Amino acid sequence: MNTINLDDIFTNLNITVQALPSRLDPLADLQRSNMRVDYSPRFGKTAVPFMDFSKGDRRWLDHLIEELAMIADVYPADKVIMLGYSTAKRGTGGKQTWQQYVDGLYVDKVLPRKDYSESQLKHLPVLIDQLRGGKRLAGCGTLEFRNITNGKTL
């Protein structure tokens, strides 16, 4: 008798399962699966839109940034990654480390509850991908931001 193994089917089809945030523990969510956070763009006076999230997704994202700001203090393997240069540029155009990037998001956006822009958060999935090679998020899933008006991802 032949048995069908569902894991083999999904592996052969290259299907990626994405989950929505649980709103409780962002790092545990990333450890379990690929995460997709939906947003709707809101254009202001600039060409780069702000990102409007549901209340729960915004809370999850704020907790994620808060935990990423402290990850280097606990895990030395992650500290090496956080002290590397990021793909995000400072407002002045200069280079910054991933730790400076996350600390800047925390101080400028999380604490005062200000809106994120697409240009600010487009680098966060890159950081998560790099932290996959560290200690705390070793082998974790990916982070994706999806525009719900057109279905495109950052």
Summary of the structure (lengths in Angstrom):
residues: 154
radius of gyration: 16.9
end to end distance: 46.1
largest distance: 66.5
contacts: 416
relative contact order: 0.17
helix: 44%
strand: 16%
